[in-house]
């Protein structure tokens, strides 16, 4: 997951897109996804047919722009400092007497030593 990008898309008749995208973005961060794009919009309708053509065009433009950003960064994703720091904290926790299954998993991959999942072998 350390070389991937993700896109969170959310719609609602009224409000709630921002918090929904934030929750998804947080989960993706903990999975190790280094770059997450979010787009949320209130469609003010209960079905796609009820969305005005003006709003549909606005959504189409925004999603196309987002797609170009994702495509432009393909293969150029760097793991941010925040993710690296969180990984270091988790490495310390796992190296303690926290969970034997996690210790084995990390040890098999060399993450408890010098290897990092975002670096090529």
MOPAC internal coordinates of N, CA, C and O (Angstrom, degrees):
PM7 1SCF
backbone

  N    0.0000 0     0.00 0     0.00 0    0    0    0
  C    1.4565 1     0.00 0     0.00 0    1    0    0
  C    1.5286 1   111.41 1     0.00 0    2    1    0
  O    1.2310 1   119.77 1   166.62 1    3    2    1
  N    1.3272 1   118.05 1   -13.38 1    3    2    1
  C    1.4561 1   120.95 1  -173.58 1    5    3    2
  C    1.5285 1   114.12 1   -75.42 1    6    5    3
  O    1.2310 1   120.10 1   178.32 1    7    6    5
  N    1.3330 1   117.41 1    -1.68 1    7    6    5
  C    1.4635 1   120.70 1   177.81 1    9    7    6
  C    1.5265 1   111.40 1  -122.09 1   10    9    7
  O    1.2310 1   120.36 1  -167.63 1   11   10    9
  N    1.3083 1   116.91 1    12.37 1   11   10    9
  C    1.4538 1   121.27 1  -174.10 1   13   11   10
  C    1.5249 1   111.96 1  -102.88 1   14   13   11
  O    1.2310 1   121.80 1   -16.27 1   15   14   13
  N    1.3188 1   114.15 1   163.73 1   15   14   13
  C    1.4549 1   122.67 1   172.52 1   17   15   14
  C    1.5214 1   107.18 1  -118.96 1   18   17   15
  O    1.2310 1   120.88 1   -24.59 1   19   18   17
  N    1.3059 1   115.93 1   155.41 1   19   18   17
  C    1.4583 1   120.12 1   177.64 1   21   19   18
  C    1.5149 1   109.31 1  -137.95 1   22   21   19
  O    1.2310 1   121.54 1   -26.79 1   23   22   21
  N    1.3246 1   114.66 1   153.21 1   23   22   21
  C    1.4575 1   121.32 1   177.84 1   25   23   22
  C    1.5178 1   107.64 1  -126.63 1   26   25   23
  O    1.2310 1   120.83 1   -53.32 1   27   26   25
  N    1.3314 1   116.02 1   126.68 1   27   26   25
  C    1.4653 1   122.38 1   175.27 1   29   27   26
  C    1.5222 1   107.42 1  -104.33 1   30   29   27
  O    1.2310 1   120.98 1   -60.49 1   31   30   29
  N    1.3000 1   115.73 1   119.51 1   31   30   29
  C    1.4569 1   121.62 1   177.27 1   33   31   30
  C    1.5152 1   108.06 1  -117.37 1   34   33   31
  O    1.2310 1   120.70 1   -48.00 1   35   34   33
  N    1.3233 1   116.26 1   132.00 1   35   34   33
  C    1.4582 1   118.45 1   177.00 1   37   35   34
  C    1.5195 1   109.93 1  -144.10 1   38   37   35
  O    1.2310 1   121.90 1   -34.95 1   39   38   37
  N    1.3103 1   113.96 1   145.05 1   39   38   37
  C    1.4507 1   120.60 1   175.28 1   41   39   38
  C    1.5155 1   107.99 1  -133.39 1   42   41   39
  O    1.2310 1   121.43 1   -21.03 1   43   42   41
  N    1.2935 1   114.86 1   158.97 1   43   42   41
  C    1.4586 1   120.75 1   175.65 1   45   43   42
  C    1.5190 1   107.37 1  -156.43 1   46   45   43
  O    1.2310 1   121.18 1   -19.32 1   47   46   45
  N    1.2954 1   115.36 1   160.68 1   47   46   45
  C    1.4579 1   118.88 1   176.71 1   49   47   46
  C    1.5219 1   110.04 1   -68.58 1   50   49   47
  O    1.2310 1   120.48 1   147.85 1   51   50   49
  N    1.3285 1   116.69 1   -32.15 1   51   50   49
  C    1.4553 1   120.47 1  -177.84 1   53   51   50
  C    1.5161 1   112.01 1  -130.10 1   54   53   51
  O    1.2310 1   120.84 1    88.00 1   55   54   53
  N    1.3288 1   116.00 1   -92.00 1   55   54   53
  C    1.4676 1   120.49 1  -175.18 1   57   55   54
  C    1.5202 1   110.03 1  -122.33 1   58   57   55
  O    1.2310 1   121.26 1    -6.86 1   59   58   57
  N    1.3549 1   115.19 1   173.14 1   59   58   57
  C    1.4524 1   120.91 1   174.80 1   61   59   58
  C    1.5100 1   114.96 1   114.89 1   62   61   59
  O    1.2310 1   120.22 1   172.11 1   63   62   61
  N    1.3209 1   117.18 1    -7.89 1   63   62   61
  C    1.4576 1   119.45 1  -177.66 1   65   63   62
  C    1.5309 1   112.14 1   -66.92 1   66   65   63
  O    1.2310 1   120.66 1   140.68 1   67   66   65
  N    1.3118 1   116.34 1   -39.32 1   67   66   65
  C    1.4575 1   120.13 1  -177.12 1   69   67   66
  C    1.5276 1   111.01 1   -62.46 1   70   69   67
  O    1.2310 1   120.00 1   133.82 1   71   70   69
  N    1.3204 1   117.61 1   -46.18 1   71   70   69
  C    1.4637 1   120.03 1  -179.30 1   73   71   70
  C    1.5249 1   111.12 1   -70.37 1   74   73   71
  O    1.2310 1   120.07 1   145.48 1   75   74   73
  N    1.3305 1   117.47 1   -34.52 1   75   74   73
  C    1.4683 1   120.05 1   177.29 1   77   75   74
  C    1.5275 1   110.29 1   -64.41 1   78   77   75
  O    1.2310 1   120.38 1   133.74 1   79   78   77
  N    1.3277 1   116.89 1   -46.26 1   79   78   77
  C    1.4606 1   120.64 1   178.37 1   81   79   78
  C    1.5183 1   111.66 1   -63.54 1   82   81   79
  O    1.2310 1   120.17 1   141.63 1   83   82   81
  N    1.3172 1   117.28 1   -38.37 1   83   82   81
  C    1.4651 1   120.77 1   178.98 1   85   83   82
  C    1.5230 1   110.53 1   -62.94 1   86   85   83
  O    1.2310 1   120.01 1   136.67 1   87   86   85
  N    1.3236 1   117.58 1   -43.33 1   87   86   85
  C    1.4688 1   121.04 1   179.32 1   89   87   86
  C    1.5280 1   111.25 1   -62.65 1   90   89   87
  O    1.2310 1   120.76 1   136.20 1   91   90   89
  N    1.3213 1   116.15 1   -43.80 1   91   90   89
  C    1.4675 1   119.89 1   179.36 1   93   91   90
  C    1.5214 1   110.18 1   -66.46 1   94   93   91
  O    1.2310 1   120.21 1   136.52 1   95   94   93
  N    1.3340 1   117.21 1   -43.48 1   95   94   93
  C    1.4695 1   121.31 1   179.05 1   97   95   94
  C    1.5280 1   110.94 1   -60.13 1   98   97   95
  O    1.2310 1   120.23 1   138.78 1   99   98   97
  N    1.3257 1   117.17 1   -41.22 1   99   98   97
  C    1.4655 1   120.60 1   178.18 1  101   99   98
  C    1.5285 1   111.27 1   -62.32 1  102  101   99
  O    1.2310 1   120.54 1   135.85 1  103  102  101
  N    1.3196 1   116.57 1   -44.15 1  103  102  101
  C    1.4690 1   119.68 1   178.57 1  105  103  102
  C    1.5251 1   110.78 1   -61.68 1  106  105  103
  O    1.2310 1   120.21 1   136.42 1  107  106  105
  N    1.3160 1   117.21 1   -43.58 1  107  106  105
  C    1.4594 1   120.79 1   179.49 1  109  107  106
  C    1.5225 1   111.33 1   -64.05 1  110  109  107
  O    1.2310 1   120.17 1   144.47 1  111  110  109
  N    1.3360 1   117.28 1   -35.53 1  111  110  109
  C    1.4654 1   120.36 1   175.73 1  113  111  110
  C    1.5310 1   110.35 1   -60.43 1  114  113  111
  O    1.2310 1   120.37 1   133.97 1  115  114  113
  N    1.3182 1   116.90 1   -46.03 1  115  114  113
  C    1.4619 1   120.58 1  -178.79 1  117  115  114
  C    1.5240 1   111.86 1   -68.42 1  118  117  115
  O    1.2310 1   119.66 1   157.70 1  119  118  117
  N    1.3144 1   118.24 1   -22.30 1  119  118  117
  C    1.4583 1   121.60 1   174.46 1  121  119  118
  C    1.5218 1   111.52 1   -79.99 1  122  121  119
  O    1.2310 1   120.31 1   165.99 1  123  122  121
  N    1.3315 1   117.02 1   -14.01 1  123  122  121
  C    1.4562 1   121.17 1   178.14 1  125  123  122
  C    1.5183 1   114.68 1   100.97 1  126  125  123
  O    1.2310 1   119.55 1  -169.93 1  127  126  125
  N    1.3157 1   118.47 1    10.07 1  127  126  125
  C    1.4682 1   120.69 1   179.21 1  129  127  126
  C    1.5327 1   108.15 1   -73.95 1  130  129  127
  O    1.2310 1   119.78 1   -62.99 1  131  130  129
  N    1.3343 1   118.03 1   117.01 1  131  130  129
  C    1.4572 1   119.84 1  -173.16 1  133  131  130
  C    1.5246 1   116.07 1   -77.34 1  134  133  131
  O    1.2310 1   119.38 1   155.85 1  135  134  133
  N    1.3150 1   118.80 1   -24.15 1  135  134  133
  C    1.4611 1   120.33 1  -177.57 1  137  135  134
  C    1.5242 1   109.26 1  -132.40 1  138  137  135
  O    1.2310 1   121.07 1   -59.62 1  139  138  137
  N    1.3346 1   115.55 1   120.38 1  139  138  137
  C    1.4650 1   121.37 1  -179.23 1  141  139  138
  C    1.5236 1   108.54 1  -127.21 1  142  141  139
  O    1.2310 1   120.76 1   -54.11 1  143  142  141
  N    1.3109 1   116.15 1   125.89 1  143  142  141
  C    1.4536 1   122.79 1   175.81 1  145  143  142
  C    1.5217 1   107.76 1  -102.01 1  146  145  143
  O    1.2310 1   120.23 1   -36.68 1  147  146  145
  N    1.3036 1   117.16 1   143.32 1  147  146  145
  C    1.4650 1   120.99 1   179.46 1  149  147  146
  C    1.5217 1   110.23 1  -129.11 1  150  149  147
  O    1.2310 1   121.63 1   -38.08 1  151  150  149
  N    1.3194 1   114.49 1   141.92 1  151  150  149
  C    1.4561 1   120.61 1   174.55 1  153  151  150
  C    1.5197 1   107.92 1  -145.54 1  154  153  151
  O    1.2310 1   121.08 1   -57.07 1  155  154  153
  N    1.2957 1   115.54 1   122.93 1  155  154  153
  C    1.4481 1   120.55 1   177.48 1  157  155  154
  C    1.5185 1   109.50 1  -133.98 1  158  157  155
  O    1.2310 1   120.89 1   -38.70 1  159  158  157
  N    1.3105 1   115.90 1   141.30 1  159  158  157
  C    1.4617 1   119.51 1  -179.36 1  161  159  158
  C    1.5284 1   109.70 1  -147.49 1  162  161  159
  O    1.2310 1   122.05 1   -38.44 1  163  162  161
  N    1.3165 1   113.68 1   141.56 1  163  162  161
  C    1.4612 1   119.76 1   174.13 1  165  163  162
  C    1.5217 1   107.46 1   -83.46 1  166  165  163
  O    1.2310 1   120.60 1   -62.45 1  167  166  165
  N    1.3103 1   116.45 1   117.55 1  167  166  165
  C    1.4609 1   119.89 1  -177.63 1  169  167  166
  C    1.5232 1   112.43 1   -87.52 1  170  169  167
  O    1.2310 1   120.92 1   166.77 1  171  170  169
  N    1.3237 1   115.84 1   -13.23 1  171  170  169
  C    1.4729 1   121.49 1   178.04 1  173  171  170
  C    1.5264 1   112.07 1    55.51 1  174  173  171
  O    1.2310 1   121.63 1  -140.79 1  175  174  173
  N    1.3268 1   114.48 1    39.21 1  175  174  173
  C    1.4636 1   120.16 1   178.71 1  177  175  174
  C    1.5238 1   108.43 1  -157.52 1  178  177  175
  O    1.2310 1   120.87 1   -18.37 1  179  178  177
  N    1.3145 1   115.95 1   161.63 1  179  178  177
  C    1.4653 1   119.97 1   179.21 1  181  179  178
  C    1.5184 1   112.31 1   -98.80 1  182  181  179
  O    1.2310 1   120.06 1   174.19 1  183  182  181
  N    1.3346 1   117.50 1    -5.81 1  183  182  181
  C    1.4652 1   121.76 1   175.87 1  185  183  182
  C    1.5216 1   108.42 1  -147.33 1  186  185  183
  O    1.2310 1   120.91 1   -18.23 1  187  186  185
  N    1.3285 1   115.87 1   161.77 1  187  186  185
  C    1.4636 1   120.55 1  -179.55 1  189  187  186
  C    1.5325 1   110.88 1   -62.86 1  190  189  187
  O    1.2310 1   120.36 1   146.74 1  191  190  189
  N    1.3209 1   116.92 1   -33.26 1  191  190  189
  C    1.4610 1   120.52 1   179.26 1  193  191  190
  C    1.5342 1   111.59 1   -65.25 1  194  193  191
  O    1.2310 1   120.50 1   154.79 1  195  194  193
  N    1.3222 1   116.65 1   -25.21 1  195  194  193
  C    1.4497 1   120.69 1  -179.47 1  197  195  194
  C    1.5195 1   114.35 1   -84.73 1  198  197  195
  O    1.2310 1   120.18 1   174.45 1  199  198  197
  N    1.3212 1   117.26 1    -5.55 1  199  198  197
  C    1.4673 1   121.59 1  -179.84 1  201  199  198
  C    1.5258 1   108.52 1   -79.38 1  202  201  199
  O    1.2310 1   120.84 1   -46.99 1  203  202  201
  N    1.3142 1   116.00 1   133.01 1  203  202  201
  C    1.4676 1   120.13 1  -178.47 1  205  203  202
  C    1.5260 1   110.53 1   -65.24 1  206  205  203
  O    1.2310 1   120.84 1   -26.49 1  207  206  205
  N    1.3176 1   116.00 1   153.51 1  207  206  205
  C    1.4629 1   120.17 1  -179.34 1  209  207  206
  C    1.5298 1   111.00 1   -64.45 1  210  209  207
  O    1.2310 1   120.23 1   146.49 1  211  210  209
  N    1.3234 1   117.17 1   -33.51 1  211  210  209
  C    1.4675 1   121.22 1   177.46 1  213  211  210
  C    1.5301 1   110.44 1   -62.25 1  214  213  211
  O    1.2310 1   120.88 1   135.78 1  215  214  213
  N    1.3269 1   115.93 1   -44.22 1  215  214  213
  C    1.4629 1   120.75 1   179.91 1  217  215  214
  C    1.5412 1   110.50 1   -69.50 1  218  217  215
  O    1.2310 1   120.13 1   143.17 1  219  218  217
  N    1.3159 1   117.36 1   -36.83 1  219  218  217
  C    1.4721 1   120.75 1   177.13 1  221  219  218
  C    1.5261 1   110.71 1   -61.69 1  222  221  219
  O    1.2310 1   120.52 1   137.68 1  223  222  221
  N    1.3267 1   116.61 1   -42.32 1  223  222  221
  C    1.4676 1   120.46 1   178.26 1  225  223  222
  C    1.5236 1   110.66 1   -64.00 1  226  225  223
  O    1.2310 1   120.86 1   139.20 1  227  226  225
  N    1.3230 1   115.96 1   -40.80 1  227  226  225
  C    1.4746 1   120.92 1   178.12 1  229  227  226
  C    1.5351 1   110.56 1   -61.33 1  230  229  227
  O    1.2310 1   120.99 1   136.15 1  231  230  229
  N    1.3266 1   115.70 1   -43.85 1  231  230  229
  C    1.4725 1   120.70 1   178.73 1  233  231  230
  C    1.5246 1   109.91 1   -64.14 1  234  233  231
  O    1.2310 1   120.40 1   135.37 1  235  234  233
  N    1.3141 1   116.84 1   -44.63 1  235  234  233
  C    1.4592 1   121.54 1  -179.56 1  237  235  234
  C    1.5262 1   111.32 1   -59.26 1  238  237  235
  O    1.2310 1   120.38 1   133.74 1  239  238  237
  N    1.3298 1   116.88 1   -46.26 1  239  238  237
  C    1.4746 1   120.78 1   178.26 1  241  239  238
  C    1.5173 1   111.44 1   -60.59 1  242  241  239
  O    1.2310 1   120.43 1   134.30 1  243  242  241
  N    1.3226 1   116.79 1   -45.70 1  243  242  241
  C    1.4640 1   121.04 1  -177.49 1  245  243  242
  C    1.5280 1   111.81 1   -65.47 1  246  245  243
  O    1.2310 1   120.64 1   138.71 1  247  246  245
  N    1.3252 1   116.39 1   -41.29 1  247  246  245
  C    1.4677 1   119.91 1  -179.41 1  249  247  246
  C    1.5239 1   110.69 1   -70.00 1  250  249  247
  O    1.2310 1   119.82 1   141.93 1  251  250  249
  N    1.3047 1   117.95 1   -38.07 1  251  250  249
  C    1.4754 1   120.18 1   176.37 1  253  251  250
  C    1.5315 1   110.93 1   -63.80 1  254  253  251
  O    1.2310 1   120.26 1   138.98 1  255  254  253
  N    1.3127 1   117.11 1   -41.02 1  255  254  253
  C    1.4666 1   121.33 1   177.72 1  257  255  254
  C    1.5293 1   110.07 1   -63.04 1  258  257  255
  O    1.2310 1   120.60 1   136.76 1  259  258  257
  N    1.3098 1   116.45 1   -43.24 1  259  258  257
  C    1.4580 1   121.74 1   178.22 1  261  259  258
  C    1.5239 1   111.01 1   -62.12 1  262  261  259
  O    1.2310 1   120.41 1   137.53 1  263  262  261
  N    1.3257 1   116.83 1   -42.47 1  263  262  261
  C    1.4635 1   121.43 1   178.82 1  265  263  262
  C    1.5252 1   111.25 1   -61.67 1  266  265  263
  O    1.2310 1   120.27 1   140.71 1  267  266  265
  N    1.3313 1   117.09 1   -39.29 1  267  266  265
  C    1.4652 1   120.46 1   177.75 1  269  267  266
  C    1.5252 1   111.15 1   -64.81 1  270  269  267
  O    1.2310 1   120.27 1   141.17 1  271  270  269
  N    1.3229 1   117.08 1   -38.83 1  271  270  269
  C    1.4622 1   120.67 1   177.58 1  273  271  270
  C    1.5261 1   110.57 1   -62.84 1  274  273  271
  O    1.2310 1   120.76 1   134.21 1  275  274  273
  N    1.3112 1   116.16 1   -45.79 1  275  274  273
  C    1.4646 1   120.54 1   179.85 1  277  275  274
  C    1.5180 1   109.93 1   -61.96 1  278  277  275
  O    1.2310 1   120.47 1   132.68 1  279  278  277
  N    1.3120 1   116.71 1   -47.32 1  279  278  277
  C    1.4577 1   121.44 1  -179.12 1  281  279  278
  C    1.5341 1   111.14 1   -63.15 1  282  281  279
  O    1.2310 1   120.37 1   140.41 1  283  282  281
  N    1.3156 1   116.90 1   -39.59 1  283  282  281
  C    1.4609 1   121.15 1  -179.53 1  285  283  282
  C    1.5234 1   114.03 1   -66.32 1  286  285  283
  O    1.2310 1   120.61 1   152.88 1  287  286  285
  N    1.3009 1   116.45 1   -27.12 1  287  286  285
  C    1.4650 1   120.20 1  -179.77 1  289  287  286
  C    1.5232 1   113.49 1   -96.40 1  290  289  287
  O    1.2310 1   120.07 1   179.66 1  291  290  289
  N    1.3127 1   117.48 1    -0.34 1  291  290  289
  C    1.4588 1   120.64 1  -178.23 1  293  291  290
  C    1.5187 1   110.53 1   -55.74 1  294  293  291
  O    1.2310 1   120.65 1   -55.09 1  295  294  293
  N    1.3225 1   116.37 1   124.91 1  295  294  293
  C    1.4601 1   121.50 1   179.84 1  297  295  294
  C    1.5148 1   114.52 1    81.78 1  298  297  295
  O    1.2310 1   119.83 1  -178.97 1  299  298  297
  N    1.3264 1   117.93 1     1.03 1  299  298  297
  C    1.4677 1   121.38 1  -177.49 1  301  299  298
  C    1.5270 1   111.77 1  -121.45 1  302  301  299
  O    1.2310 1   120.21 1  -153.28 1  303  302  301
  N    1.2990 1   117.21 1    26.72 1  303  302  301
  C    1.4618 1   121.04 1  -176.16 1  305  303  302
  C    1.5165 1   109.70 1   -87.80 1  306  305  303
  O    1.2310 1   121.20 1   -50.74 1  307  306  305
  N    1.3159 1   115.31 1   129.26 1  307  306  305
  C    1.4663 1   121.60 1   176.29 1  309  307  306
  C    1.5183 1   108.35 1  -108.63 1  310  309  307
  O    1.2310 1   121.11 1   -35.28 1  311  310  309
  N    1.3128 1   115.48 1   144.72 1  311  310  309
  C    1.4588 1   120.51 1   178.72 1  313  311  310
  C    1.5261 1   107.74 1   -77.68 1  314  313  311
  O    1.2310 1   120.00 1   -57.30 1  315  314  313
  N    1.3397 1   117.60 1   122.70 1  315  314  313
  C    1.4631 1   120.08 1  -177.20 1  317  315  314
  C    1.5315 1   113.11 1   -70.45 1  318  317  315
  O    1.2310 1   121.52 1   -19.12 1  319  318  317
  N    1.3138 1   114.70 1   160.88 1  319  318  317
  C    1.4548 1   122.12 1  -179.47 1  321  319  318
  C    1.5305 1   111.77 1   -58.22 1  322  321  319
  O    1.2310 1   120.39 1   142.50 1  323  322  321
  N    1.3089 1   116.86 1   -37.50 1  323  322  321
  C    1.4669 1   120.91 1   179.74 1  325  323  322
  C    1.5339 1   110.94 1   -59.90 1  326  325  323
  O    1.2310 1   120.33 1   136.84 1  327  326  325
  N    1.3155 1   116.97 1   -43.16 1  327  326  325
  C    1.4643 1   121.44 1   179.13 1  329  327  326
  C    1.5204 1   110.55 1   -67.11 1  330  329  327
  O    1.2310 1   120.43 1   137.76 1  331  330  329
  N    1.3183 1   116.78 1   -42.24 1  331  330  329
  C    1.4619 1   120.88 1   179.05 1  333  331  330
  C    1.5360 1   110.52 1   -62.96 1  334  333  331
  O    1.2310 1   120.87 1   139.22 1  335  334  333
  N    1.3308 1   115.95 1   -40.78 1  335  334  333
  C    1.4663 1   120.21 1   178.19 1  337  335  334
  C    1.5135 1   111.83 1   -65.30 1  338  337  335
  O    1.2310 1   120.72 1   136.81 1  339  338  337
  N    1.3221 1   116.22 1   -43.19 1  339  338  337
  C    1.4653 1   120.34 1   178.99 1  341  339  338
  C    1.5304 1   110.03 1   -63.89 1  342  341  339
  O    1.2310 1   120.29 1   140.84 1  343  342  341
  N    1.3202 1   117.06 1   -39.16 1  343  342  341
  C    1.4586 1   121.42 1   177.20 1  345  343  342
  C    1.5268 1   110.36 1   -61.20 1  346  345  343
  O    1.2310 1   120.41 1   138.37 1  347  346  345
  N    1.3388 1   116.82 1   -41.63 1  347  346  345
  C    1.4735 1   120.56 1   179.40 1  349  347  346
  C    1.5255 1   110.98 1   -63.57 1  350  349  347
  O    1.2310 1   120.28 1   139.61 1  351  350  349
  N    1.3140 1   117.07 1   -40.39 1  351  350  349
  C    1.4713 1   120.47 1   177.52 1  353  351  350
  C    1.5256 1   110.32 1   -63.65 1  354  353  351
  O    1.2310 1   120.59 1   134.40 1  355  354  353
  N    1.3267 1   116.47 1   -45.60 1  355  354  353
  C    1.4596 1   120.14 1   179.99 1  357  355  354
  C    1.5236 1   111.43 1   -64.64 1  358  357  355
  O    1.2310 1   120.19 1   144.83 1  359  358  357
  N    1.3154 1   117.24 1   -35.17 1  359  358  357
  C    1.4715 1   121.17 1   177.96 1  361  359  358
  C    1.5232 1   110.18 1   -61.80 1  362  361  359
  O    1.2310 1   120.57 1   138.97 1  363  362  361
  N    1.3232 1   116.52 1   -41.03 1  363  362  361
  C    1.4730 1   120.83 1   178.02 1  365  363  362
  C    1.5283 1   110.44 1   -65.48 1  366  365  363
  O    1.2310 1   120.84 1   137.52 1  367  366  365
  N    1.3347 1   116.00 1   -42.48 1  367  366  365
  C    1.4645 1   119.48 1   179.35 1  369  367  366
  C    1.5234 1   111.91 1   -64.02 1  370  369  367
  O    1.2310 1   120.52 1   136.75 1  371  370  369
  N    1.3176 1   116.61 1   -43.25 1  371  370  369
  C    1.4596 1   121.01 1  -177.97 1  373  371  370
  C    1.5231 1   110.75 1   -68.94 1  374  373  371
  O    1.2310 1   120.12 1   144.98 1  375  374  373
  N    1.3226 1   117.37 1   -35.02 1  375  374  373
  C    1.4607 1   119.85 1  -178.25 1  377  375  374
  C    1.5282 1   112.40 1   -69.57 1  378  377  375
  O    1.2310 1   120.67 1   161.59 1  379  378  377
  N    1.3297 1   116.32 1   -18.41 1  379  378  377
  C    1.4670 1   119.96 1   175.04 1  381  379  378
  C    1.5212 1   109.92 1   -76.50 1  382  381  379
  O    1.2310 1   120.41 1    19.52 1  383  382  381
  N    1.2804 1   116.83 1  -160.48 1  383  382  381
  C    1.4691 1   120.53 1  -178.34 1  385  383  382
  C    1.5279 1   110.81 1   -97.15 1  386  385  383
  O    1.2310 1   120.58 1  -131.99 1  387  386  385
  N    1.3128 1   116.49 1    48.01 1  387  386  385
  C    1.4590 1   121.90 1  -173.21 1  389  387  386
  C    1.5187 1   112.38 1   -81.00 1  390  389  387
  O    1.2310 1   119.94 1   117.84 1  391  390  389
  N    1.3073 1   117.72 1   -62.16 1  391  390  389
  C    1.4515 1   121.77 1  -176.92 1  393  391  390
  C    1.5295 1   109.05 1  -147.97 1  394  393  391
  O    1.2310 1   119.51 1   -65.27 1  395  394  393
  N    1.3195 1   118.54 1   114.73 1  395  394  393
  C    1.4695 1   120.77 1  -177.24 1  397  395  394
  C    1.5334 1   113.82 1   -58.11 1  398  397  395
  O    1.2310 1   119.67 1   143.52 1  399  398  397
  N    1.3177 1   118.23 1   -36.48 1  399  398  397
  C    1.4661 1   120.48 1   179.73 1  401  399  398
  C    1.5266 1   110.55 1   -64.59 1  402  401  399
  O    1.2310 1   119.85 1   139.28 1  403  402  401
  N    1.3250 1   117.88 1   -40.72 1  403  402  401
  C    1.4609 1   121.11 1   177.15 1  405  403  402
  C    1.5208 1   111.00 1   -66.09 1  406  405  403
  O    1.2310 1   120.46 1   140.26 1  407  406  405
  N    1.3230 1   116.73 1   -39.74 1  407  406  405
  C    1.4649 1   120.05 1   178.79 1  409  407  406
  C    1.5229 1   110.90 1   -59.31 1  410  409  407
  O    1.2310 1   120.31 1   135.09 1  411  410  409
  N    1.3176 1   117.01 1   -44.91 1  411  410  409
  C    1.4647 1   121.56 1   179.29 1  413  411  410
  C    1.5299 1   109.97 1   -62.67 1  414  413  411
  O    1.2310 1   120.53 1   133.69 1  415  414  413
  N    1.3205 1   116.60 1   -46.31 1  415  414  413
  C    1.4660 1   122.14 1  -179.43 1  417  415  414
  C    1.5262 1   110.32 1   -57.89 1  418  417  415
  O    1.2310 1   119.86 1   130.70 1  419  418  417
  N    1.3143 1   117.87 1   -49.30 1  419  418  417
  C    1.4666 1   122.15 1  -179.10 1  421  419  418
  C    1.5241 1   110.60 1   -66.88 1  422  421  419
  O    1.2310 1   120.19 1   140.33 1  423  422  421
  N    1.3218 1   117.24 1   -39.67 1  423  422  421
  C    1.4702 1   121.33 1  -178.78 1  425  423  422
  C    1.5351 1   110.26 1   -64.96 1  426  425  423
  O    1.2310 1   119.89 1   137.46 1  427  426  425
  N    1.3501 1   117.82 1   -42.54 1  427  426  425
  C    1.4588 1   121.61 1   179.51 1  429  427  426
  C    1.5254 1   112.02 1   -59.62 1  430  429  427
  O    1.2310 1   120.06 1   147.81 1  431  430  429
  N    1.2967 1   117.50 1   -32.19 1  431  430  429
  C    1.4619 1   122.09 1  -178.81 1  433  431  430
  C    1.5303 1   112.96 1   -92.65 1  434  433  431
  O    1.2310 1   120.40 1   172.42 1  435  434  433
  N    1.3220 1   116.84 1    -7.58 1  435  434  433
  C    1.4560 1   120.52 1   179.33 1  437  435  434
  C    1.5128 1   113.92 1    79.52 1  438  437  435
  O    1.2310 1   120.24 1  -171.11 1  439  438  437
  N    1.3342 1   117.15 1     8.89 1  439  438  437
  C    1.4587 1   120.93 1  -178.55 1  441  439  438
  C    1.5191 1   112.34 1   -69.90 1  442  441  439
  O    1.2310 1   119.96 1   158.68 1  443  442  441
  N    1.3109 1   117.68 1   -21.32 1  443  442  441
  C    1.4675 1   120.60 1   178.48 1  445  443  442
  C    1.5273 1   111.14 1   -76.67 1  446  445  443
  O    1.2310 1   120.57 1   170.11 1  447  446  445
  N    1.3385 1   116.52 1    -9.89 1  447  446  445
  C    1.4671 1   121.86 1   178.57 1  449  447  446
  C    1.5343 1   109.42 1  -112.86 1  450  449  447
  O    1.2310 1   120.54 1    65.02 1  451  450  449
  N    1.3152 1   116.57 1  -114.98 1  451  450  449
  C    1.4707 1   121.20 1  -173.49 1  453  451  450
  C    1.5219 1   115.00 1  -101.22 1  454  453  451
  O    1.2310 1   119.27 1   162.49 1  455  454  453
  N    1.3179 1   118.99 1   -17.51 1  455  454  453
  C    1.4598 1   120.92 1  -177.49 1  457  455  454
  C    1.5254 1   110.84 1   -73.54 1  458  457  455
  O    1.2310 1   121.35 1   -31.12 1  459  458  457
  N    1.3323 1   115.03 1   148.88 1  459  458  457
  C    1.4576 1   121.54 1   176.16 1  461  459  458
  C    1.5153 1   108.09 1  -132.40 1  462  461  459
  O    1.2310 1   119.52 1   -38.93 1  463  462  461
  N    1.3222 1   118.52 1   141.07 1  463  462  461
  C    1.4656 1   120.30 1  -175.13 1  465  463  462
  C    1.5180 1   114.52 1   -66.24 1  466  465  463
  O    1.2310 1   119.17 1   162.43 1  467  466  465
  N    1.3041 1   119.20 1   -17.57 1  467  466  465
  C    1.4599 1   120.84 1  -179.46 1  469  467  466
  C    1.5259 1   112.26 1   -92.19 1  470  469  467
  O    1.2310 1   119.94 1   174.92 1  471  470  469
  N    1.3307 1   117.71 1    -5.08 1  471  470  469
  C    1.4564 1   120.94 1   178.55 1  473  471  470
  C    1.5213 1   109.66 1  -101.04 1  474  473  471
  O    1.2310 1   120.85 1   -37.47 1  475  474  473
  N    1.3282 1   115.98 1   142.53 1  475  474  473
  C    1.4702 1   121.05 1   177.30 1  477  475  474
  C    1.5308 1   109.43 1   -71.92 1  478  477  475
  O    1.2310 1   121.62 1   -33.74 1  479  478  477
  N    1.3033 1   114.51 1   146.26 1  479  478  477
  C    1.4918 1   119.02 1   179.05 1  481  479  478
  C    1.4937 1   112.20 1   -70.12 1  482  481  479
  O    1.2310 1   120.10 1   180.00 1  483  482  481

